[in-house]
C-alpha cells in the first residue's frame, strides 16, 4: 500500500505500481477499508500531478489529427485483463476512420484493435491468467448472453462493441496506448513461437479465415480474391489451406499483385488493364471461379466479384468501403450465384494462432514497418496518402 498526499491509500497489485498503476484506492470510512476504482474518487488533475498514474496514448483529438498524450490508466473490471501493449497494427479501418468518412471513429478516441502484449494485471474473477503471460485479444467485445452469442455467432452479438471504435452510441478506447483493458473472454494465450509483431496480425488472419470458411471451398476449387490488400492476401493463403488448387489475385496495383504472387497466388491480373471476368473465364475453360472472396467493398469490385463467379458459384463479401452498392440482380439470380456476407470473425482465433505458430500462414512479408507509438501520426498520414508499397505498419508503445 502507498499513501497519497490526499490521505488515500493506493493498492499495489500484480507487480506493483509500475505494472498496474492506479487501479484501485483504499479509502477509510469509520475505520472500515474498501476498494473502489481510482477514477471514481480522484479528480483528473490528480492524475496529472502523479506521473506513475498516467499512460502514454495516441489520441485522435479531431479528424486528421493524432497526438501522443497522457491519459489515466484504464480501470479494470472483475472479469477483465489489463494488457501492457507490445505491438498494435494500424488497420485499414483505422485509416478510413481517421478522416471521419466512416463515422465509426468519433474523436476523442484511442484507436487500435489489432494488438498483443503481456498481462499486467487481472480482475478479481480472472483465475487462469497471471502477470507476465503473453496474450492477444479479439477486437469484438460480445456480451455472451444474447440470442446470437448463445448460438456461437459472437460476431453478430446484439450488444457488440469493437475495441478502438466510437460510432456515437459507445466509445471503446483501443490499444494505441501503453495499456488496454479487455474482457477475459476475448483474450487468448500466445505461444512463444509467435512474435508480438506477428500476433498483431492475428485479428486480420481470423477475419480472412472466417470469410473463406463461409463459402466452403472444396478440394481442387478455383478461387478468385478481389483486392490484394491485407485481408485479401491473407484470404489467398486461407483459401490455399482450404484446398483450392488455383488462386487468382485481382487488383489495380501491380506492386500488390507482386506481393500476392510471393505469398502463393497462382495467377494474378490487373483489372485496370483487362476485364477481370473475361480473364478469369479464359483461365477456367469458360466457366468462372468456384469461389470468390471480395475484399474491397466498392461498386466496381463487387461487380467484378460476381462476374468472376461461375454458375452456382459462391461469393464472400468481406470488404465494405462503400455503404451501398448496385447489385446486378438478374445476373445473380439467373446464374444462381450465392452471395454471403462476412463480418469479423466468430471463434477463429485459436486456429489463426495455430496457423501462425506453425508457419502455415505467412505474415512477415506483409509487415512494411515497425515504429514507436510516437511516430504514429506520421505513419497514419503516409497510409492515408496511399503511399506505394506500404502494407501493414505496426506501432510499439
C-alpha positions in Angstrom: 0.0 0.0 0.0 1.1 3.6 -0.6 -0.4 6.7 0.9 -1.1 9.6 -1.4 -0.8 13.3 -0.5 -4.6 13.3 -0.3 -4.6 10.7 2.5 -5.8 7.9 0.3 -4.1 4.5 0.1 -3.2 3.1 -3.3 -3.2 -0.7 -3.6 -0.1 -2.2 -5.2 -1.4 -5.2 -7.3 0.2 -7.6 -9.6 3.8 -6.5 -9.8 3.4 -3.1 -8.2 2.6 0.4 -9.4 4.8 0.2 -12.5 2.8 -2.8 -13.8 -0.6 -1.9 -12.5 -0.8 1.7 -11.5 -3.9 3.5 -10.2 -6.3 0.6 -10.4 -7.9 0.9 -7.0 -7.5 3.0 -3.9 -8.2 2.2 -0.3 -10.4 4.7 1.4 -11.2 4.7 5.1 -14.7 5.3 6.3 -15.2 5.0 10.1 -12.2 2.7 10.1 -13.6 0.3 7.5 -11.5 -0.1 4.3 -12.9 -0.6 0.9 -11.7 -0.9 -2.7 -13.0 1.4 -5.5 -11.8 2.4 -8.9 -9.3 5.3 -8.8 -11.2 7.3 -11.4 -14.3 7.2 -9.3 -12.7 9.1 -6.4 -9.8 11.2 -7.7 -10.1 14.3 -9.9 -8.4 14.3 -13.3 -5.9 16.9 -12.0 -4.7 14.4 -9.5 -3.6 12.1 -12.3 -1.7 14.9 -14.0 0.3 15.5 -10.8 1.3 11.9 -10.3 3.4 10.7 -13.3 3.1 7.0 -12.5 -0.7 7.2 -12.7 -0.6 8.1 -16.4 -0.1 6.1 -19.5 1.0 7.2 -22.9 -1.6 7.0 -25.7 -2.0 8.0 -29.3 -5.3 10.1 -29.2 -7.4 11.1 -32.2 -8.3 14.6 -30.9 -10.1 15.6 -34.1 -10.3 14.2 -37.6 -6.9 14.0 -39.3 -5.2 15.0 -36.0 -3.4 12.5 -33.8 -1.5 13.4 -30.7 0.6 11.4 -28.2 -0.7 12.4 -24.8 -1.0 11.2 -21.2 -4.2 9.5 -20.0 -5.2 7.7 -16.8 -4.5 4.0 -16.9 -7.7 2.0 -17.7 -9.9 0.9 -14.9 -10.1 -2.9 -14.8 -13.3 -4.7 -14.0 -13.6 -8.0 -12.1 -13.7 -10.1 -15.3 -11.2 -8.1 -17.3 -7.5 -8.3 -18.1 -5.1 -5.4 -18.2 -2.6 -5.8 -21.1 0.6 -4.0 -21.4 0.6 -3.5 -25.2 3.7 -4.6 -27.0 2.5 -4.2 -30.6 -0.6 -2.8 -32.3 -1.2 -2.7 -36.1 -2.7 0.2 -38.0 -5.8 -1.4 -39.6 -7.3 -0.1 -42.9 -10.5 0.6 -41.0 -8.5 2.9 -38.7 -7.1 4.8 -41.7 -10.6 5.1 -43.3 -12.0 6.3 -39.9 -9.1 8.8 -39.5 -10.8 11.4 -41.6 -14.4 10.8 -40.3 -15.6 9.2 -43.5 -16.9 6.0 -41.8 -18.5 7.7 -38.8 -17.0 5.0 -36.6 -14.1 6.9 -35.1 -15.7 9.9 -33.5 -13.0 11.9 -31.5 -11.7 11.9 -28.9 -10.6 8.3 -29.3 -7.7 6.0 -28.8 -7.9 3.7 -31.9 -6.2 0.3 -32.4 -7.7 -3.2 -32.2 -5.0 -5.4 -33.8 -2.7 -5.9 -30.8 -0.8 -8.2 -28.5 1.1 -7.8 -25.3 1.8 -9.0 -21.7 -0.7 -9.4 -18.9 -0.1 -6.6 -16.4 -2.9 -7.5 -14.0 -6.2 -9.3 -13.8 -9.6 -8.6 -12.2 -10.8 -10.4 -9.2 -12.8 -13.0 -11.2 -9.9 -14.0 -13.5 -8.1 -17.0 -12.2 -6.5 -18.6 -15.3 -4.2 -15.8 -16.4 -1.3 -14.2 -14.5 1.0 -11.3 -14.7 3.6 -11.8 -17.5 1.5 -14.1 -19.7 1.9 -13.4 -23.4 -1.6 -12.8 -24.9 -3.5 -11.4 -27.8 -7.2 -10.5 -27.9 -10.2 -10.3 -30.3 -11.4 -6.9 -31.4 -15.1 -7.8 -31.0 -16.4 -7.4 -27.5 -19.5 -9.6 -27.3 -22.0 -10.0 -24.4 -22.1 -13.8 -24.3 -25.8 -13.7 -23.3 -27.9 -12.7 -26.4 -29.6 -15.0 -28.9 -26.6 -14.9 -31.3 -23.9 -15.3 -28.7 -25.7 -18.4 -27.4 -25.6 -19.8 -31.0 -21.8 -19.2 -31.1 -22.3 -16.3 -33.6 -20.5 -13.8 -31.3 -19.7 -11.5 -34.3 -23.4 -10.9 -34.6 -23.9 -10.1 -31.0 -26.9 -7.7 -30.3 -24.7 -5.8 -27.9 -21.5 -5.9 -29.9 -18.8 -3.3 -29.4 -15.5 -3.0 -31.2 -12.2 -2.1 -29.5 -10.9 1.3 -30.6 -14.2 2.4 -32.1 -16.7 5.1 -31.3 -19.7 5.2 -33.6 -21.6 7.6 -31.4 -23.6 5.0 -29.4 -20.5 4.0 -27.5 -16.8 4.7 -27.1 -14.2 1.9 -26.5 -10.6 3.2 -26.3 -8.3 0.9 -28.1 -4.7 -0.3 -28.0 -2.6 2.5 -29.4 -1.5 3.0 -25.7 0.7 1.6 -23.0 -2.2 -0.4 -21.6 -5.7 -1.6 -22.6 -8.3 -3.4 -20.5 -10.3 -6.1 -22.2 -12.8 -8.8 -21.1 -11.2 -12.2 -20.3 -13.5 -14.0 -22.7 -11.8 -12.3 -25.7 -8.2 -12.9 -24.5 -6.0 -15.8 -25.9 -2.6 -17.0 -24.9 0.3 -16.6 -27.3 2.8 -19.4 -27.9 6.4 -18.4 -27.7 6.8 -19.2 -31.5 4.6 -16.1 -32.4 6.3 -12.7 -32.0 4.3 -9.8 -30.8 4.5 -8.1 -34.2 3.2 -11.2 -35.9 0.5 -11.5 -33.3 -0.8 -8.0 -34.2 -2.0 -9.6 -37.4 -4.0 -12.4 -35.8 -7.2 -10.4 -35.9 -6.8 -9.9 -39.7 -5.9 -13.6 -40.1 -9.1 -14.6 -38.3 -11.2 -12.3 -40.5 -9.7 -13.9 -43.6 -10.3 -17.5 -42.3 -13.9 -16.7 -41.4 -14.7 -15.2 -44.8 -13.2 -18.1 -46.7 -14.9 -20.7 -44.4 -18.3 -19.2 -45.0 -18.2 -20.2 -48.7 -17.0 -23.7 -48.0 -14.2 -24.2 -50.6 -13.8 -27.8 -51.9 -10.6 -29.6 -52.8 -9.4 -28.6 -56.3 -11.6 -25.5 -56.4 -10.5 -22.4 -58.2 -10.7 -19.3 -56.0 -10.6 -15.6 -57.0 -9.7 -13.0 -54.5 -10.6 -9.5 -55.4 -8.3 -7.0 -53.7 -4.7 -7.7 -52.7 -4.6 -5.7 -49.5 -4.1 -7.1 -46.1 -7.3 -9.2 -45.8 -7.1 -10.3 -49.5 -3.5 -11.5 -49.1 -4.5 -13.5 -46.0 -7.6 -14.8 -47.7 -5.4 -16.2 -50.5 -3.4 -18.2 -48.0 -6.6 -19.3 -46.2 -8.1 -20.5 -49.5 -5.0 -22.5 -50.3 -5.1 -24.1 -46.9 -8.8 -25.0 -47.5 -7.7 -27.0 -50.6 -8.1 -24.6 -53.5 -5.7 -25.6 -56.2 -5.8 -22.3 -58.1 -5.7 -18.9 -56.5 -6.3 -15.9 -58.8 -5.5 -12.5 -57.4 -7.1 -9.3 -58.8 -6.1 -5.8 -58.0 -5.3 -2.5 -59.7 -1.8 -2.1 -58.1 1.0 -4.1 -59.7 3.1 -3.9 -56.5 0.4 -5.6 -54.5 -0.1 -8.2 -57.2 3.6 -9.0 -57.0 3.2 -9.5 -53.2 0.2 -11.8 -54.0 2.5 -13.8 -56.2 5.1 -14.1 -53.5 2.6 -15.4 -50.9 1.2 -18.1 -53.2 -1.3 -16.8 -55.8 -1.0 -19.0 -58.9 -2.4 -16.3 -61.2 -2.8 -12.5 -61.0 -4.2 -9.8 -63.1 -4.6 -6.0 -63.1 -8.3 -5.2 -63.6 -7.4 -1.7 -64.9 -5.6 -3.3 -67.9 -8.1 -6.1 -68.8 -11.6 -7.3 -67.9 -11.3 -9.4 -64.7 -14.3 -11.6 -65.6 -13.0 -12.3 -69.2 -9.6 -13.1 -67.9 -10.9 -15.5 -65.2 -13.1 -17.3 -67.8 -10.1 -17.8 -70.1 -8.3 -19.4 -67.1 -11.2 -21.7 -66.2 -12.4 -23.1 -69.5 -15.1 -20.5 -69.9 -16.8 -21.3 -66.5 -15.5 -18.8 -63.9 -14.3 -19.4 -60.3 -15.9 -21.8 -57.9 -15.5 -19.4 -55.0 -14.7 -15.7 -54.9 -13.7 -13.6 -51.9 -14.3 -9.8 -52.3 -12.0 -7.8 -50.0 -12.6 -4.2 -51.1 -16.2 -3.3 -50.9 -16.6 -0.8 -53.8 -19.2 -0.9 -56.5 -16.7 -1.9 -59.2 -15.0 -4.6 -57.2 -18.3 -6.2 -56.1 -19.4 -6.3 -59.7 -16.2 -7.9 -60.7 -16.5 -10.5 -57.9 -20.0 -11.5 -59.0 -19.0 -11.6 -62.7 -16.0 -13.8 -61.9 -18.1 -16.5 -60.2 -19.2 -19.5 -62.3 -22.9 -20.6 -62.4 -23.7 -21.8 -58.9 -20.6 -20.2 -57.5 -20.2 -18.7 -54.1 -19.1 -15.1 -53.3 -18.0 -13.9 -49.8 -18.4 -10.2 -49.3 -15.8 -9.2 -46.8 -14.9 -5.6 -47.9 -17.3 -2.8 -47.0 -15.7 0.5 -48.1 -19.0 1.7 -49.6 -22.1 1.6 -47.5 -24.3 0.6 -50.6 -23.6 -0.8 -54.0 -25.8 -1.5 -57.0 -26.4 -5.3 -57.4 -26.6 -7.0 -60.8 -29.6 -8.9 -59.6 -30.6 -10.6 -62.8 -27.0 -12.0 -63.2 -27.1 -13.3 -59.6 -30.5 -14.9 -60.0 -30.2 -16.4 -63.4 -26.7 -17.8 -62.7 -27.7 -18.9 -59.2 -24.7 -17.2 -57.6 -24.8 -17.3 -53.8 -23.7 -14.1 -52.0 -22.5 -14.4 -48.4 -21.8 -11.5 -46.2 -18.9 -11.9 -43.8 -18.5 -9.9 -40.6 -15.3 -10.0 -38.5 -14.7 -13.5 -37.0 -16.5 -15.9 -34.8 -14.2 -18.3 -32.9 -11.4 -18.5 -35.5 -8.7 -17.0 -33.1 -7.3 -20.4 -31.9 -7.0 -21.6 -35.5 -5.3 -18.4 -36.6 -2.8 -18.5 -33.7 -2.0 -22.2 -34.5 -1.5 -21.4 -38.2 0.9 -18.6 -37.4 2.8 -20.7 -34.9 3.2 -23.5 -37.5 4.1 -21.1 -40.3 1.1 -22.2 -42.3 0.1 -18.6 -42.9 2.9 -16.1 -43.5 2.5 -12.5 -42.2 6.1 -11.2 -42.2 6.1 -10.3 -45.9 3.0 -8.1 -45.2 4.7 -6.0 -42.4 6.1 -2.9 -44.0 7.3 -1.1 -40.9 7.6 -1.4 -37.1 7.7 2.0 -35.4 7.4 3.6 -32.0 4.0 4.9 -31.0 5.4 8.5 -31.0 5.7 8.2 -34.8 2.1 7.0 -35.2 0.7 10.3 -36.6 3.3 10.3 -39.4 2.6 6.7 -40.4 -1.2 7.4 -40.4 -0.6 10.2 -42.9 1.5 8.0 -45.1 -1.1 5.2 -45.1 -3.9 7.8 -45.6 -2.0 9.1 -48.6 -1.8 5.5 -50.0 2.0 5.6 -50.2 3.0 3.0 -52.7 4.5 -0.2 -51.2 3.0 0.3 -47.7 1.0 -2.5 -46.3 0.9 -3.2 -42.6 2.5 -0.8 -40.1 3.0 -1.9 -36.5 3.3 0.6 -33.7 5.1 -0.2 -30.4 4.1 1.8 -27.3 
